[in-house]
Structure formats: C-alpha cells, structure tokens
C-alpha cells in the first residue's frame, strides 16, 4: 500500500528573519552607484560630444569669415565679371 505524503511545516528561526534586510542593505548601495555611474558616464559623453561639435563649428566659422578668406559667392561674382 502506498504511503501518503503528508506536508511538513517548516519552522523558521527568528534569526533568519532579518537576512533579506541585510542582503538588501548590502546590495542596494552598489546598485544605486552603478545606476548613477552609468548616468554620469552618459552625461560626460554627451557633453564631450557637444564641446567637440562647438569647436568644429567655431573652426568652420573662422575659416569662412576670416579677413583673408574669399567668400565663394564673391569669387563667383568676380569671375563672372571678368
């Protein structure tokens, strides 16, 4: 005759009740630091790209609008006049 399985009740020790809280307290600071580190890195890359773009635009503006540069439209007007 097969034996019936009777579920056993598991008794928890009161000392194990705070284990989840301790693990949470140990893991959360590292998770928060990781999240803010990724955000900070993303912002740094964004601002670095912005500075690079501003330098590129400034160099282009200086090359086009310098006192020795010949304006392309003025050069065409001079060549057509001759």
Rosetta silent file (secondary structure, phi, psi, omega in degrees, C-alpha in Angstrom):
SEQUENCE: XXXXXXXXXXXXXXXXXXXXXXXXXXXXXXXXXXXXXXXXXXXXXXXXXXXXXXXXXXXXXXXXXXXXXXXXXXXXXXXXXX
SCORE:     score description
SCORE:     0.000 S_00000001
   1 L     0.000  128.675 -178.009    0.000    0.000    0.000 S_00000001
   2 L   -69.359  145.753 -178.812    1.493    3.372   -0.993 S_00000001
   3 L   -85.961  135.280  179.835    2.335    5.726    1.727 S_00000001
   4 L   -79.482  139.717  179.055    0.597    9.090    1.670 S_00000001
   5 L   -85.585  121.519  177.629    2.772   12.163    1.576 S_00000001
   6 L  -106.109  125.500  179.889    1.987   14.485    4.409 S_00000001
   7 L   -66.348  140.169  178.756    3.300   18.019    4.070 S_00000001
   8 L   -99.260  144.239  176.077    5.604   19.081    6.799 S_00000001
   9 L   -87.916  133.756 -179.514    5.516   22.517    8.279 S_00000001
  10 L   -97.410  125.429  177.509    8.803   24.349    8.166 S_00000001
  11 L   -97.104  132.037  179.944    9.607   26.366   11.211 S_00000001
  12 L   -94.837  143.727  174.905   11.776   29.389   10.684 S_00000001
  13 L   -78.777  139.757  179.112   14.356   30.509   13.094 S_00000001
  14 H   -61.712  -22.418 -179.415   13.818   34.085   14.279 S_00000001
  15 H   -70.974  -24.707 -178.639   17.452   34.835   13.404 S_00000001
  16 H   -83.791   -7.028 -178.488   16.759   34.262    9.680 S_00000001
  17 H   -65.450  -30.875 -178.203   14.023   36.899    9.556 S_00000001
  18 H   -94.356    4.860 -177.678   16.462   39.769    9.022 S_00000001
  19 H   -63.506  -43.580  179.529   18.553   38.046    6.353 S_00000001
  20 H   -62.871  -39.061  179.063   16.636   39.648    3.492 S_00000001
  21 H   -65.814  -40.613  179.336   17.005   43.077    5.068 S_00000001
  22 H   -66.924  -42.553  178.114   20.749   42.647    5.487 S_00000001
  23 H   -64.158  -39.762  176.857   21.164   41.467    1.882 S_00000001
  24 H   -61.503  -44.445 -179.173   19.082   44.414    0.688 S_00000001
  25 H   -66.233  -27.552  179.143   21.224   46.819    2.712 S_00000001
  26 H   -83.994  -32.474 -173.634   24.389   45.353    1.205 S_00000001
  27 H   -88.890  -38.541 -173.703   23.247   45.222   -2.431 S_00000001
  28 H   -58.983  -43.810  179.493   21.255   48.466   -2.839 S_00000001
  29 H   -59.984  -38.034  178.659   24.173   50.912   -2.394 S_00000001
  30 H   -69.852  -37.654  178.416   26.153   49.155   -5.118 S_00000001
  31 H   -65.973  -41.455  179.023   23.149   49.051   -7.438 S_00000001
  32 H   -66.213  -41.992  177.398   22.484   52.762   -6.912 S_00000001
  33 H   -62.573  -39.091  178.525   26.155   53.594   -7.502 S_00000001
  34 H   -64.380  -44.909 -179.841   26.109   51.557  -10.708 S_00000001
  35 H   -63.012  -48.069  179.906   22.982   53.315  -11.980 S_00000001
  36 H   -68.213  -30.081  175.500   24.316   56.790  -11.201 S_00000001
  37 H   -65.587  -41.123  177.915   27.696   55.852  -12.677 S_00000001
  38 H   -65.683  -42.404  178.530   26.088   54.884  -15.968 S_00000001
  39 H   -63.355  -43.781  179.751   24.077   58.119  -15.994 S_00000001
  40 H   -63.734  -41.500  177.950   27.190   60.180  -15.213 S_00000001
  41 H   -63.270  -42.082  177.700   29.166   58.461  -17.947 S_00000001
  42 H   -61.896  -42.551  177.728   26.378   59.110  -20.427 S_00000001
  43 H   -65.153  -38.801  179.377   26.267   62.793  -19.498 S_00000001
  44 H   -63.696  -43.807  178.956   30.058   63.054  -19.809 S_00000001
  45 H   -63.496  -41.502  179.157   29.991   61.524  -23.291 S_00000001
  46 H   -61.044  -48.723 -178.601   27.150   63.868  -24.296 S_00000001
  47 H   -68.203  -34.115  176.229   28.966   66.995  -23.084 S_00000001
  48 H   -62.832  -41.659  177.827   32.241   65.859  -24.646 S_00000001
  49 H   -65.442  -38.603  178.372   30.450   65.495  -27.977 S_00000001
  50 H   -63.894  -43.103  179.247   28.888   68.944  -27.566 S_00000001
  51 H   -64.403  -41.281  177.629   32.290   70.547  -26.916 S_00000001
  52 H   -61.900  -42.469 -179.467   33.758   68.784  -29.944 S_00000001
  53 H   -66.612  -40.029  178.348   30.904   69.991  -32.112 S_00000001
  54 H   -63.870  -41.867  177.859   31.250   73.589  -30.875 S_00000001
  55 H   -63.179  -39.644  178.557   34.993   73.531  -31.640 S_00000001
  56 H   -64.838  -44.812  179.307   34.278   72.185  -35.125 S_00000001
  57 H   -65.566  -38.361  178.800   31.658   74.864  -35.787 S_00000001
  58 H   -66.074  -41.739  178.376   33.950   77.610  -34.470 S_00000001
  59 H   -64.737  -39.264  177.644   36.801   76.467  -36.704 S_00000001
  60 H   -65.238  -44.046  179.316   34.449   76.387  -39.701 S_00000001
  61 H   -62.114  -42.957 -179.729   33.121   79.857  -38.909 S_00000001
  62 H   -65.737  -37.250 -179.858   36.657   81.217  -38.523 S_00000001
  63 H   -69.165  -37.120 -177.887   37.752   79.645  -41.800 S_00000001
  64 H   -79.344  -39.420 -172.552   34.803   81.055  -43.715 S_00000001
  65 L  -103.565   19.038  178.419   34.632   84.507  -42.119 S_00000001
  66 L   -74.464  164.079 -176.769   38.307   85.337  -41.703 S_00000001
  67 L   -71.299  -21.024 -178.912   39.676   88.534  -43.215 S_00000001
  68 L   -98.497   -7.460 -179.090   41.825   86.626  -45.726 S_00000001
  69 L   -77.280  142.982  176.779   39.163   84.135  -46.824 S_00000001
  70 L   -96.829  125.303  179.367   37.495   84.714  -50.143 S_00000001
  71 L   -66.086  131.978 -178.588   33.739   84.354  -49.986 S_00000001
  72 H   -58.604  -37.445  179.697   32.643   81.716  -52.529 S_00000001
  73 H   -72.329  -34.646  177.192   29.825   83.912  -53.831 S_00000001
  74 H   -69.164  -36.549  178.424   32.131   86.921  -54.158 S_00000001
  75 H   -64.190  -39.364  177.281   34.659   84.774  -56.007 S_00000001
  76 H   -66.601  -39.976 -179.326   31.955   83.701  -58.452 S_00000001
  77 H   -65.816  -37.988  179.447   30.831   87.294  -58.952 S_00000001
  78 H   -69.211  -40.846 -179.141   34.432   88.388  -59.661 S_00000001
  79 H   -69.311  -31.879  178.413   34.993   85.523  -62.119 S_00000001
  80 H   -75.317  -27.774 -179.201   31.752   86.287  -63.946 S_00000001
  81 H   -73.146  -27.392 -177.530   32.613   89.981  -64.174 S_00000001
  82 L   -83.328    0.000    0.000   35.886   89.226  -65.964 S_00000001
